[in-house]
Amino acid sequence: MFFDLIRKRRSKRKFLQKPVDMESIDRLVEAALRSPSSRGFNPWRFIVVDDPEILEKISSSKPHGASFLKDAPLGIAVLADTDQSDVWVEDTSIASIFIQLAAESLGLGSCWIQIRRRNRSEHQSASDYIKKVLNIPENMEVESVIAVGHPAESKPGHDAEDLQMNKVFYNQYEQPYNL
């Protein structure tokens, strides 16, 4: 089941104008809360957004790679209390992909929108902009926003032949690993 899921999963940036039902949202939240966290610190926080006006504001958080969020029925902001853990980036990244895999398992499409270390403008980071839009406290940082919805596009999974096996080694670097 897991391998079927990862073989077919692709980022989706086009969504049907159909809301995500509350049962599916609950399952996405559960997946996020079940994601592994270093030392069990769970520094992550999640903001579920289905308000079209707020989604449109967030879609302008950076010049490239977020505009499609305005057409998504759902966005989940993944953020962390940076004082709670020194590996909050890793923990929020794991939670982000758990949301994406859960979305795929529910027949939904999703796309990760990178926020951390991205700028909205020369004078404002994407994270600071989203913090204002979503009323997030200063001690928090936004890692990503996951756009979620019923996909309006179909993409085939990546072929096994496209896997970059040249980047996998066995026992020592430069000793090829073969599947």
VMD Tcl script that builds the backbone (N, CA, C; Angstrom):
set m [mol new atoms 537]
animate dup $m
set s [atomselect $m all]
$s set {name element resname resid chain x y z} {
  {N N MET 1 A 0.819 -1.191 0.000}
  {CA C MET 1 A 0.000 0.000 0.000}
  {C C MET 1 A 0.869 1.265 0.000}
  {N N PHE 2 A 1.897 1.292 0.849}
  {CA C PHE 2 A 2.760 2.475 0.924}
  {C C PHE 2 A 3.477 2.720 -0.391}
  {N N PHE 3 A 4.013 1.667 -0.988}
  {CA C PHE 3 A 4.761 1.843 -2.235}
  {C C PHE 3 A 3.854 2.259 -3.387}
  {N N ASP 4 A 2.641 1.759 -3.402}
  {CA C ASP 4 A 1.682 2.225 -4.415}
  {C C ASP 4 A 1.438 3.720 -4.250}
  {N N LEU 5 A 1.303 4.158 -3.009}
  {CA C LEU 5 A 1.057 5.567 -2.705}
  {C C LEU 5 A 2.211 6.454 -3.171}
  {N N ILE 6 A 3.443 6.100 -2.831}
  {CA C ILE 6 A 4.571 6.964 -3.205}
  {C C ILE 6 A 4.903 6.872 -4.684}
  {N N ARG 7 A 4.536 5.766 -5.306}
  {CA C ARG 7 A 4.785 5.647 -6.744}
  {C C ARG 7 A 3.865 6.539 -7.558}
  {N N LYS 8 A 2.673 6.795 -7.066}
  {CA C LYS 8 A 1.725 7.604 -7.836}
  {C C LYS 8 A 1.673 9.070 -7.391}
  {N N ARG 9 A 2.189 9.395 -6.200}
  {CA C ARG 9 A 2.085 10.755 -5.680}
  {C C ARG 9 A 2.876 11.747 -6.524}
  {N N ARG 10 A 2.239 12.830 -6.863}
  {CA C ARG 10 A 2.871 13.942 -7.577}
  {C C ARG 10 A 2.308 15.232 -7.005}
  {N N SER 11 A 3.047 16.302 -7.094}
  {CA C SER 11 A 2.539 17.603 -6.649}
  {C C SER 11 A 1.437 18.051 -7.602}
  {N N LYS 12 A 0.337 18.497 -7.022}
  {CA C LYS 12 A -0.795 19.004 -7.805}
  {C C LYS 12 A -0.983 20.479 -7.465}
  {N N ARG 13 A -1.101 21.289 -8.515}
  {CA C ARG 13 A -1.248 22.733 -8.343}
  {C C ARG 13 A -2.572 23.255 -8.896}
  {N N LYS 14 A -3.385 22.364 -9.425}
  {CA C LYS 14 A -4.688 22.752 -9.965}
  {C C LYS 14 A -5.750 21.926 -9.247}
  {N N PHE 15 A -6.769 22.630 -8.754}
  {CA C PHE 15 A -7.784 21.987 -7.937}
  {C C PHE 15 A -9.182 22.306 -8.436}
  {N N LEU 16 A -10.083 21.353 -8.236}
  {CA C LEU 16 A -11.489 21.584 -8.520}
  {C C LEU 16 A -12.057 22.551 -7.478}
  {N N GLN 17 A -13.037 23.307 -7.866}
  {CA C GLN 17 A -13.682 24.223 -6.922}
  {C C GLN 17 A -14.706 23.432 -6.097}
  {N N LYS 18 A -14.170 22.566 -5.264}
  {CA C LYS 18 A -14.971 21.681 -4.426}
  {C C LYS 18 A -14.308 21.639 -3.055}
  {N N PRO 19 A -15.056 21.939 -1.997}
  {CA C PRO 19 A -14.427 21.947 -0.673}
  {C C PRO 19 A -13.951 20.565 -0.241}
  {N N VAL 20 A -12.962 20.553 0.628}
  {CA C VAL 20 A -12.494 19.324 1.250}
  {C C VAL 20 A -13.398 19.082 2.459}
  {N N ASP 21 A -13.980 17.892 2.547}
  {CA C ASP 21 A -14.925 17.618 3.634}
  {C C ASP 21 A -14.209 17.563 4.987}
  {N N MET 22 A -14.956 17.808 6.052}
  {CA C MET 22 A -14.380 17.879 7.394}
  {C C MET 22 A -13.750 16.557 7.842}
  {N N GLU 23 A -14.318 15.442 7.429}
  {CA C GLU 23 A -13.723 14.155 7.796}
  {C C GLU 23 A -12.307 14.036 7.211}
  {N N SER 24 A -12.138 14.468 5.974}
  {CA C SER 24 A -10.801 14.432 5.358}
  {C C SER 24 A -9.862 15.407 6.047}
  {N N ILE 25 A -10.360 16.585 6.378}
  {CA C ILE 25 A -9.516 17.556 7.093}
  {C C ILE 25 A -9.088 16.973 8.431}
  {N N ASP 26 A -10.016 16.343 9.140}
  {CA C ASP 26 A -9.662 15.709 10.412}
  {C C ASP 26 A -8.574 14.656 10.228}
  {N N ARG 27 A -8.644 13.895 9.154}
  {CA C ARG 27 A -7.645 12.857 8.895}
  {C C ARG 27 A -6.285 13.486 8.585}
  {N N LEU 28 A -6.291 14.603 7.845}
  {CA C LEU 28 A -5.040 15.310 7.548}
  {C C LEU 28 A -4.408 15.836 8.835}
  {N N VAL 29 A -5.233 16.396 9.708}
  {CA C VAL 29 A -4.731 16.908 10.992}
  {C C VAL 29 A -4.188 15.760 11.838}
  {N N GLU 30 A -4.897 14.641 11.852}
  {CA C GLU 30 A -4.415 13.484 12.601}
  {C C GLU 30 A -3.058 13.028 12.076}
  {N N ALA 31 A -2.917 12.973 10.757}
  {CA C ALA 31 A -1.635 12.567 10.171}
  {C C ALA 31 A -0.521 13.516 10.603}
  {N N ALA 32 A -0.803 14.810 10.575}
  {CA C ALA 32 A 0.205 15.795 10.993}
  {C C ALA 32 A 0.600 15.580 12.448}
  {N N LEU 33 A -0.385 15.347 13.299}
  {CA C LEU 33 A -0.109 15.180 14.729}
  {C C LEU 33 A 0.566 13.849 15.051}
  {N N ARG 34 A 0.487 12.900 14.143}
  {CA C ARG 34 A 1.147 11.604 14.335}
  {C C ARG 34 A 2.548 11.564 13.721}
  {N N SER 35 A 2.982 12.650 13.128}
  {CA C SER 35 A 4.301 12.647 12.500}
  {C C SER 35 A 5.399 12.565 13.566}
  {N N PRO 36 A 6.486 11.878 13.246}
  {CA C PRO 36 A 7.587 11.752 14.203}
  {C C PRO 36 A 8.214 13.102 14.518}
  {N N SER 37 A 8.728 13.187 15.723}
  {CA C SER 37 A 9.398 14.408 16.160}
  {C C SER 37 A 10.589 14.021 17.023}
  {N N SER 38 A 11.718 14.664 16.789}
  {CA C SER 38 A 12.923 14.377 17.553}
  {C C SER 38 A 12.662 14.542 19.047}
  {N N ARG 39 A 13.005 13.536 19.776}
  {CA C ARG 39 A 12.865 13.503 21.234}
  {C C ARG 39 A 11.428 13.748 21.704}
  {N N GLY 40 A 10.473 13.627 20.799}
  {CA C GLY 40 A 9.069 13.815 21.156}
  {C C GLY 40 A 8.715 15.242 21.558}
  {N N PHE 41 A 9.522 16.211 21.111}
  {CA C PHE 41 A 9.273 17.608 21.492}
  {C C PHE 41 A 8.061 18.219 20.780}
  {N N ASN 42 A 7.750 17.718 19.591}
  {CA C ASN 42 A 6.587 18.197 18.839}
  {C C ASN 42 A 6.509 19.732 18.796}
  {N N PRO 43 A 7.515 20.378 18.224}
  {CA C PRO 43 A 7.501 21.844 18.200}
  {C C PRO 43 A 6.538 22.416 17.176}
  {N N TRP 44 A 5.961 21.542 16.339}
  {CA C TRP 44 A 5.109 22.006 15.261}
  {C C TRP 44 A 3.757 22.487 15.757}
  {N N ARG 45 A 3.187 23.369 14.950}
  {CA C ARG 45 A 1.817 23.857 15.104}
  {C C ARG 45 A 1.235 23.875 13.689}
  {N N PHE 46 A -0.074 23.806 13.591}
  {CA C PHE 46 A -0.726 23.753 12.284}
  {C C PHE 46 A -1.902 24.719 12.260}
  {N N ILE 47 A -2.041 25.426 11.176}
  {CA C ILE 47 A -3.205 26.287 10.988}
  {C C ILE 47 A -3.917 25.820 9.728}
  {N N VAL 48 A -5.134 25.345 9.908}
  {CA C VAL 48 A -5.962 24.879 8.806}
  {C C VAL 48 A -6.732 26.085 8.274}
  {N N VAL 49 A -6.577 26.355 6.987}
  {CA C VAL 49 A -7.196 27.535 6.381}
  {C C VAL 49 A -8.079 27.097 5.214}
  {N N ASP 50 A -9.382 27.450 5.316}
  {CA C ASP 50 A -10.280 27.202 4.190}
  {C C ASP 50 A -11.015 28.462 3.752}
  {N N ASP 51 A -10.681 29.578 4.365}
  {CA C ASP 51 A -11.277 30.860 3.998}
  {C C ASP 51 A -10.619 31.347 2.701}
  {N N PRO 52 A -11.404 31.483 1.614}
  {CA C PRO 52 A -10.819 31.876 0.324}
  {C C PRO 52 A -10.069 33.214 0.361}
  {N N GLU 53 A -10.525 34.166 1.154}
  {CA C GLU 53 A -9.834 35.460 1.235}
  {C C GLU 53 A -8.466 35.309 1.877}
  {N N ILE 54 A -8.386 34.491 2.907}
  {CA C ILE 54 A -7.095 34.263 3.574}
  {C C ILE 54 A -6.167 33.471 2.654}
  {N N LEU 55 A -6.708 32.457 1.981}
  {CA C LEU 55 A -5.883 31.682 1.043}
  {C C LEU 55 A -5.324 32.579 -0.056}
  {N N GLU 56 A -6.136 33.512 -0.532}
  {CA C GLU 56 A -5.656 34.429 -1.564}
  {C C GLU 56 A -4.533 35.316 -1.030}
  {N N LYS 57 A -4.664 35.791 0.207}
  {CA C LYS 57 A -3.585 36.603 0.807}
  {C C LYS 57 A -2.299 35.787 0.922}
  {N N ILE 58 A -2.422 34.563 1.418}
  {CA C ILE 58 A -1.235 33.714 1.581}
  {C C ILE 58 A -0.608 33.402 0.230}
  {N N SER 59 A -1.424 33.325 -0.812}
  {CA C SER 59 A -0.901 32.994 -2.148}
  {C C SER 59 A 0.060 34.055 -2.677}
  {N N SER 60 A 0.053 35.229 -2.067}
  {CA C SER 60 A 0.998 36.281 -2.473}
  {C C SER 60 A 2.167 36.401 -1.491}
  {N N SER 61 A 2.423 35.325 -0.737}
  {CA C SER 61 A 3.488 35.360 0.264}
  {C C SER 61 A 4.888 35.404 -0.325}
  {N N LYS 62 A 5.006 35.014 -1.584}
  {CA C LYS 62 A 6.306 35.069 -2.255}
  {C C LYS 62 A 6.058 35.214 -3.745}
  {N N PRO 63 A 7.027 35.738 -4.473}
  {CA C PRO 63 A 6.806 36.040 -5.896}
  {C C PRO 63 A 6.567 34.811 -6.775}
  {N N HIS 64 A 7.131 33.667 -6.413}
  {CA C HIS 64 A 7.016 32.473 -7.253}
  {C C HIS 64 A 6.635 31.266 -6.404}
  {N N GLY 65 A 5.800 30.417 -6.961}
  {CA C GLY 65 A 5.530 29.134 -6.342}
  {C C GLY 65 A 4.456 29.103 -5.278}
  {N N ALA 66 A 3.631 30.126 -5.168}
  {CA C ALA 66 A 2.549 30.102 -4.179}
  {C C ALA 66 A 1.225 30.565 -4.755}
  {N N SER 67 A 1.220 31.146 -5.941}
  {CA C SER 67 A 0.017 31.777 -6.485}
  {C C SER 67 A -1.147 30.803 -6.648}
  {N N PHE 68 A -0.871 29.524 -6.908}
  {CA C PHE 68 A -1.935 28.540 -7.097}
  {C C PHE 68 A -2.755 28.299 -5.831}
  {N N LEU 69 A -2.230 28.713 -4.665}
  {CA C LEU 69 A -2.949 28.519 -3.409}
  {C C LEU 69 A -4.292 29.252 -3.402}
  {N N LYS 70 A -4.390 30.349 -4.136}
  {CA C LYS 70 A -5.647 31.108 -4.162}
  {C C LYS 70 A -6.784 30.296 -4.775}
  {N N ASP 71 A -6.461 29.274 -5.562}
  {CA C ASP 71 A -7.476 28.422 -6.186}
  {C C ASP 71 A -7.655 27.091 -5.467}
  {N N ALA 72 A -6.939 26.888 -4.383}
  {CA C ALA 72 A -7.074 25.652 -3.600}
  {C C ALA 72 A -8.167 25.843 -2.549}
  {N N PRO 73 A -8.923 24.801 -2.251}
  {CA C PRO 73 A -9.946 24.937 -1.226}
  {C C PRO 73 A -9.404 24.863 0.205}
  {N N LEU 74 A -8.139 24.431 0.342}
  {CA C LEU 74 A -7.584 24.232 1.672}
  {C C LEU 74 A -6.083 24.477 1.667}
  {N N GLY 75 A -5.607 25.091 2.716}
  {CA C GLY 75 A -4.177 25.232 2.944}
  {C C GLY 75 A -3.891 24.891 4.397}
  {N N ILE 76 A -2.796 24.235 4.634}
  {CA C ILE 76 A -2.379 23.944 6.012}
  {C C ILE 76 A -1.004 24.545 6.218}
  {N N ALA 77 A -0.949 25.564 7.072}
  {CA C ALA 77 A 0.330 26.192 7.409}
  {C C ALA 77 A 1.007 25.331 8.461}
  {N N VAL 78 A 2.275 25.035 8.225}
  {CA C VAL 78 A 3.062 24.208 9.137}
  {C C VAL 78 A 4.126 25.113 9.738}
  {N N LEU 79 A 4.049 25.298 11.041}
  {CA C LEU 79 A 4.963 26.209 11.723}
  {C C LEU 79 A 5.502 25.573 12.981}
  {N N ALA 80 A 6.457 26.238 13.599}
  {CA C ALA 80 A 7.078 25.661 14.789}
  {C C ALA 80 A 7.481 26.738 15.773}
  {N N ASP 81 A 7.470 26.325 17.034}
  {CA C ASP 81 A 8.050 27.119 18.110}
  {C C ASP 81 A 9.548 26.815 18.069}
  {N N THR 82 A 10.318 27.760 17.568}
  {CA C THR 82 A 11.749 27.525 17.351}
  {C C THR 82 A 12.533 27.413 18.658}
  {N N ASP 83 A 11.949 27.862 19.773}
  {CA C ASP 83 A 12.617 27.737 21.067}
  {C C ASP 83 A 12.425 26.349 21.673}
  {N N GLN 84 A 11.484 25.591 21.130}
  {CA C GLN 84 A 11.151 24.295 21.702}
  {C C GLN 84 A 12.081 23.180 21.242}
  {N N SER 85 A 12.702 23.357 20.077}
  {CA C SER 85 A 13.555 22.303 19.552}
  {C C SER 85 A 14.579 22.877 18.585}
  {N N ASP 86 A 15.779 22.316 18.616}
  {CA C ASP 86 A 16.816 22.761 17.683}
  {C C ASP 86 A 16.671 22.102 16.315}
  {N N VAL 87 A 15.783 21.127 16.191}
  {CA C VAL 87 A 15.564 20.459 14.909}
  {C C VAL 87 A 14.117 20.665 14.433}
  {N N TRP 88 A 13.614 21.837 14.671}
  {CA C TRP 88 A 12.237 22.152 14.264}
  {C C TRP 88 A 12.067 22.097 12.756}
  {N N VAL 89 A 13.118 22.416 12.001}
  {CA C VAL 89 A 13.023 22.361 10.541}
  {C C VAL 89 A 12.749 20.920 10.100}
  {N N GLU 90 A 13.487 19.986 10.666}
  {CA C GLU 90 A 13.293 18.589 10.318}
  {C C GLU 90 A 11.900 18.119 10.741}
  {N N ASP 91 A 11.503 18.457 11.957}
  {CA C ASP 91 A 10.203 18.018 12.464}
  {C C ASP 91 A 9.046 18.576 11.635}
  {N N THR 92 A 9.123 19.844 11.246}
  {CA C THR 92 A 8.043 20.417 10.440}
  {C C THR 92 A 8.076 19.874 9.017}
  {N N SER 93 A 9.247 19.545 8.526}
  {CA C SER 93 A 9.347 18.942 7.192}
  {C C SER 93 A 8.702 17.567 7.182}
  {N N ILE 94 A 8.959 16.789 8.213}
  {CA C ILE 94 A 8.338 15.462 8.306}
  {C C ILE 94 A 6.821 15.607 8.392}
  {N N ALA 95 A 6.342 16.525 9.206}
  {CA C ALA 95 A 4.894 16.743 9.328}
  {C C ALA 95 A 4.300 17.170 7.989}
  {N N SER 96 A 5.022 18.003 7.246}
  {CA C SER 96 A 4.539 18.461 5.942}
  {C C SER 96 A 4.341 17.294 4.982}
  {N N ILE 97 A 5.305 16.385 4.927}
  {CA C ILE 97 A 5.173 15.260 4.007}
  {C C ILE 97 A 4.134 14.269 4.501}
  {N N PHE 98 A 3.950 14.147 5.801}
  {CA C PHE 98 A 2.874 13.301 6.315}
  {C C PHE 98 A 1.521 13.836 5.825}
  {N N ILE 99 A 1.346 15.146 5.838}
  {CA C ILE 99 A 0.107 15.750 5.337}
  {C C ILE 99 A -0.065 15.406 3.859}
  {N N GLN 100 A 1.000 15.534 3.089}
  {CA C GLN 100 A 0.917 15.241 1.657}
  {C C GLN 100 A 0.597 13.778 1.388}
  {N N LEU 101 A 1.221 12.870 2.113}
  {CA C LEU 101 A 0.949 11.451 1.908}
  {C C LEU 101 A -0.472 11.107 2.347}
  {N N ALA 102 A -0.933 11.717 3.434}
  {CA C ALA 102 A -2.314 11.491 3.874}
  {C C ALA 102 A -3.287 12.005 2.818}
  {N N ALA 103 A -3.001 13.168 2.254}
  {CA C ALA 103 A -3.868 13.722 1.202}
  {C C ALA 103 A -3.944 12.750 0.029}
  {N N GLU 104 A -2.821 12.243 -0.398}
  {CA C GLU 104 A -2.799 11.287 -1.515}
  {C C GLU 104 A -3.625 10.046 -1.182}
  {N N SER 105 A -3.493 9.558 0.044}
  {CA C SER 105 A -4.233 8.353 0.433}
  {C C SER 105 A -5.738 8.597 0.463}
  {N N LEU 106 A -6.150 9.842 0.624}
  {CA C LEU 106 A -7.569 10.209 0.650}
  {C C LEU 106 A -8.092 10.576 -0.740}
  {N N GLY 107 A -7.243 10.452 -1.758}
  {CA C GLY 107 A -7.644 10.801 -3.112}
  {C C GLY 107 A -7.597 12.292 -3.393}
  {N N LEU 108 A -6.893 13.022 -2.544}
  {CA C LEU 108 A -6.741 14.463 -2.716}
  {C C LEU 108 A -5.379 14.767 -3.326}
  {N N GLY 109 A -5.263 15.938 -3.931}
  {CA C GLY 109 A -3.987 16.407 -4.431}
  {C C GLY 109 A -3.395 17.391 -3.441}
  {N N SER 110 A -2.086 17.570 -3.509}
  {CA C SER 110 A -1.429 18.525 -2.610}
  {C C SER 110 A -0.144 19.031 -3.241}
  {N N CYS 111 A 0.325 20.146 -2.712}
  {CA C CYS 111 A 1.614 20.684 -3.130}
  {C C CYS 111 A 2.230 21.459 -1.973}
  {N N TRP 112 A 3.487 21.201 -1.727}
  {CA C TRP 112 A 4.259 21.882 -0.688}
  {C C TRP 112 A 4.653 23.255 -1.216}
  {N N ILE 113 A 4.383 24.272 -0.433}
  {CA C ILE 113 A 4.839 25.624 -0.739}
  {C C ILE 113 A 5.889 25.975 0.313}
  {N N GLN 114 A 7.131 26.084 -0.112}
  {CA C GLN 114 A 8.227 26.397 0.807}
  {C C GLN 114 A 8.112 27.840 1.254}
  {N N ILE 115 A 8.157 28.084 2.552}
  {CA C ILE 115 A 8.069 29.438 3.105}
  {C C ILE 115 A 9.365 29.842 3.801}
  {N N ARG 116 A 9.903 28.943 4.637}
  {CA C ARG 116 A 11.129 29.256 5.380}
  {C C ARG 116 A 12.249 29.615 4.401}
  {N N ARG 117 A 12.926 30.677 4.693}
  {CA C ARG 117 A 14.062 31.171 3.912}
  {C C ARG 117 A 13.676 31.643 2.508}
  {N N ARG 118 A 12.415 32.036 2.357}
  {CA C ARG 118 A 11.943 32.641 1.117}
  {C C ARG 118 A 11.508 34.065 1.422}
  {N N ASN 119 A 11.668 34.938 0.456}
  {CA C ASN 119 A 11.306 36.337 0.650}
  {C C ASN 119 A 10.049 36.691 -0.122}
  {N N ARG 120 A 9.267 37.541 0.489}
  {CA C ARG 120 A 8.109 38.106 -0.212}
  {C C ARG 120 A 8.568 39.298 -1.045}
  {N N SER 121 A 9.477 40.067 -0.438}
  {CA C SER 121 A 10.036 41.246 -1.096}
  {C C SER 121 A 11.446 41.450 -0.554}
  {N N GLU 122 A 12.061 42.504 -1.007}
  {CA C GLU 122 A 13.418 42.818 -0.540}
  {C C GLU 122 A 13.444 43.115 0.958}
  {N N HIS 123 A 12.300 43.536 1.506}
  {CA C HIS 123 A 12.251 43.983 2.897}
  {C C HIS 123 A 11.409 43.094 3.808}
  {N N GLN 124 A 10.835 42.019 3.274}
  {CA C GLN 124 A 9.971 41.179 4.105}
  {C C GLN 124 A 10.087 39.714 3.689}
  {N N SER 125 A 10.242 38.855 4.694}
  {CA C SER 125 A 10.279 37.424 4.412}
  {C C SER 125 A 8.858 36.903 4.207}
  {N N ALA 126 A 8.758 35.787 3.519}
  {CA C ALA 126 A 7.456 35.146 3.325}
  {C C ALA 126 A 6.870 34.724 4.670}
  {N N SER 127 A 7.734 34.246 5.570}
  {CA C SER 127 A 7.277 33.824 6.893}
  {C C SER 127 A 6.688 34.999 7.673}
  {N N ASP 128 A 7.382 36.139 7.670}
  {CA C ASP 128 A 6.872 37.312 8.393}
  {C C ASP 128 A 5.534 37.775 7.828}
  {N N TYR 129 A 5.393 37.720 6.517}
  {CA C TYR 129 A 4.131 38.109 5.886}
  {C C TYR 129 A 2.999 37.183 6.347}
  {N N ILE 130 A 3.239 35.877 6.307}
  {CA C ILE 130 A 2.206 34.916 6.716}
  {C C ILE 130 A 1.916 35.050 8.208}
  {N N LYS 131 A 2.938 35.335 8.994}
  {CA C LYS 131 A 2.716 35.527 10.429}
  {C C LYS 131 A 1.724 36.671 10.675}
  {N N LYS 132 A 1.824 37.721 9.887}
  {CA C LYS 132 A 0.871 38.835 10.028}
  {C C LYS 132 A -0.521 38.422 9.564}
  {N N VAL 133 A -0.597 37.760 8.433}
  {CA C VAL 133 A -1.905 37.359 7.887}
  {C C VAL 133 A -2.627 36.415 8.845}
  {N N LEU 134 A -1.905 35.483 9.451}
  {CA C LEU 134 A -2.517 34.454 10.295}
  {C C LEU 134 A -2.389 34.732 11.792}
  {N N ASN 135 A -1.891 35.902 12.147}
  {CA C ASN 135 A -1.771 36.298 13.554}
  {C C ASN 135 A -0.922 35.302 14.358}
  {N N ILE 136 A 0.215 34.937 13.810}
  {CA C ILE 136 A 1.120 33.966 14.428}
  {C C ILE 136 A 2.102 34.712 15.330}
  {N N PRO 137 A 2.341 34.222 16.544}
  {CA C PRO 137 A 3.286 34.881 17.458}
  {C C PRO 137 A 4.700 34.954 16.876}
  {N N GLU 138 A 5.444 35.920 17.318}
  {CA C GLU 138 A 6.806 36.179 16.822}
  {C C GLU 138 A 7.766 35.007 17.008}
  {N N ASN 139 A 7.609 34.230 18.092}
  {CA C ASN 139 A 8.553 33.143 18.356}
  {C C ASN 139 A 8.325 31.928 17.452}
  {N N MET 140 A 7.340 32.015 16.579}
  {CA C MET 140 A 7.054 30.914 15.657}
  {C C MET 140 A 7.667 31.217 14.294}
  {N N GLU 141 A 7.989 30.153 13.571}
  {CA C GLU 141 A 8.457 30.276 12.199}
  {C C GLU 141 A 7.602 29.383 11.314}
  {N N VAL 142 A 7.339 29.854 10.112}
  {CA C VAL 142 A 6.550 29.085 9.158}
  {C C VAL 142 A 7.501 28.325 8.239}
  {N N GLU 143 A 7.368 27.013 8.229}
  {CA C GLU 143 A 8.177 26.164 7.349}
  {C C GLU 143 A 7.546 26.074 5.972}
  {N N SER 144 A 6.246 25.776 5.936}
  {CA C SER 144 A 5.586 25.518 4.664}
  {C C SER 144 A 4.097 25.784 4.779}
  {N N VAL 145 A 3.469 25.842 3.629}
  {CA C VAL 145 A 2.018 25.775 3.536}
  {C C VAL 145 A 1.736 24.664 2.534}
  {N N ILE 146 A 0.873 23.743 2.926}
  {CA C ILE 146 A 0.516 22.643 2.045}
  {C C ILE 146 A -0.846 22.959 1.437}
  {N N ALA 147 A -0.866 23.131 0.116}
  {CA C ALA 147 A -2.125 23.333 -0.605}
  {C C ALA 147 A -2.761 21.959 -0.788}
  {N N VAL 148 A -4.077 21.879 -0.538}
  {CA C VAL 148 A -4.779 20.601 -0.619}
  {C C VAL 148 A -6.123 20.803 -1.310}
  {N N GLY 149 A -6.500 19.839 -2.118}
  {CA C GLY 149 A -7.813 19.880 -2.738}
  {C C GLY 149 A -8.042 18.687 -3.645}
  {N N HIS 150 A -9.228 18.653 -4.228}
  {CA C HIS 150 A -9.539 17.628 -5.218}
  {C C HIS 150 A -8.809 18.013 -6.504}
  {N N PRO 151 A -7.919 17.168 -6.995}
  {CA C PRO 151 A -7.080 17.559 -8.132}
  {C C PRO 151 A -7.879 17.787 -9.410}
  {N N ALA 152 A -7.501 18.835 -10.114}
  {CA C ALA 152 A -8.075 19.134 -11.426}
  {C C ALA 152 A -7.071 18.821 -12.517}
  {N N GLU 153 A -6.046 18.073 -12.167}
  {CA C GLU 153 A -5.035 17.657 -13.127}
  {C C GLU 153 A -4.602 16.245 -12.783}
  {N N SER 154 A -4.185 15.528 -13.778}
  {CA C SER 154 A -3.727 14.163 -13.590}
  {C C SER 154 A -2.289 14.085 -14.084}
  {N N LYS 155 A -1.441 13.538 -13.252}
  {CA C LYS 155 A -0.041 13.371 -13.622}
  {C C LYS 155 A 0.353 11.938 -13.332}
  {N N PRO 156 A 1.030 11.296 -14.249}
  {CA C PRO 156 A 1.488 9.933 -13.961}
  {C C PRO 156 A 2.628 9.970 -12.940}
  {N N GLY 157 A 2.769 8.883 -12.195}
  {CA C GLY 157 A 3.887 8.786 -11.274}
  {C C GLY 157 A 5.204 8.750 -12.034}
  {N N HIS 158 A 6.269 8.955 -11.329}
  {CA C HIS 158 A 7.597 8.885 -11.958}
  {C C HIS 158 A 7.955 7.428 -12.242}
  {N N ASP 159 A 8.510 7.165 -13.398}
  {CA C ASP 159 A 8.928 5.816 -13.769}
  {C C ASP 159 A 10.128 5.375 -12.939}
  {N N ALA 160 A 10.194 4.080 -12.646}
  {CA C ALA 160 A 11.323 3.534 -11.896}
  {C C ALA 160 A 12.646 3.816 -12.615}
  {N N GLU 161 A 12.603 3.864 -13.945}
  {CA C GLU 161 A 13.813 4.136 -14.726}
  {C C GLU 161 A 14.342 5.555 -14.491}
  {N N ASP 162 A 13.484 6.431 -13.982}
  {CA C ASP 162 A 13.892 7.812 -13.737}
  {C C ASP 162 A 14.527 8.007 -12.360}
  {N N LEU 163 A 14.496 6.965 -11.529}
  {CA C LEU 163 A 15.099 7.087 -10.205}
  {C C LEU 163 A 16.607 7.300 -10.352}
  {N N GLN 164 A 17.158 8.172 -9.576}
  {CA C GLN 164 A 18.574 8.545 -9.684}
  {C C GLN 164 A 19.447 7.592 -8.865}
  {N N MET 165 A 19.555 6.378 -9.345}
  {CA C MET 165 A 20.326 5.362 -8.643}
  {C C MET 165 A 21.804 5.733 -8.512}
  {N N ASN 166 A 22.275 6.621 -9.376}
  {CA C ASN 166 A 23.671 7.051 -9.292}
  {C C ASN 166 A 23.960 7.840 -8.012}
  {N N LYS 167 A 22.939 8.137 -7.241}
  {CA C LYS 167 A 23.113 8.877 -5.989}
  {C C LYS 167 A 23.007 7.968 -4.761}
  {N N VAL 168 A 22.982 6.655 -4.995}
  {CA C VAL 168 A 22.865 5.689 -3.904}
  {C C VAL 168 A 24.104 4.795 -3.917}
  {N N PHE 169 A 24.687 4.614 -2.743}
  {CA C PHE 169 A 25.925 3.850 -2.624}
  {C C PHE 169 A 25.753 2.741 -1.598}
  {N N TYR 170 A 26.664 1.792 -1.629}
  {CA C TYR 170 A 26.583 0.613 -0.767}
  {C C TYR 170 A 27.839 0.502 0.079}
  {N N ASN 171 A 27.678 0.594 1.364}
  {CA C ASN 171 A 28.751 0.509 2.357}
  {C C ASN 171 A 29.707 1.690 2.348}
  {N N GLN 172 A 30.096 2.176 1.191}
  {CA C GLN 172 A 31.006 3.313 1.107}
  {C C GLN 172 A 30.599 4.201 -0.052}
  {N N TYR 173 A 30.931 5.466 0.062}
  {CA C TYR 173 A 30.642 6.409 -1.007}
  {C C TYR 173 A 31.372 5.967 -2.271}
  {N N GLU 174 A 30.698 6.106 -3.393}
  {CA C GLU 174 A 31.208 5.749 -4.713}
  {C C GLU 174 A 31.200 4.251 -4.991}
  {N N GLN 175 A 30.675 3.447 -4.064}
  {CA C GLN 175 A 30.477 2.033 -4.347}
  {C C GLN 175 A 28.997 1.899 -4.705}
  {N N PRO 176 A 28.661 1.685 -5.982}
  {CA C PRO 176 A 27.262 1.731 -6.425}
  {C C PRO 176 A 26.360 0.723 -5.709}
  {N N TYR 177 A 25.159 1.172 -5.483}
  {CA C TYR 177 A 24.096 0.311 -4.968}
  {C C TYR 177 A 23.190 -0.013 -6.135}
  {N N ASN 178 A 22.824 -1.254 -6.283}
  {CA C ASN 178 A 21.933 -1.656 -7.387}
  {C C ASN 178 A 20.681 -2.274 -6.808}
  {N N LEU 179 A 19.551 -1.844 -7.350}
  {CA C LEU 179 A 18.275 -2.444 -6.946}
  {C C LEU 179 A 18.146 -3.827 -7.531}
}
mol reanalyze $m
mol bondsrecalc $m
mol representation Tube
mol addrep $m
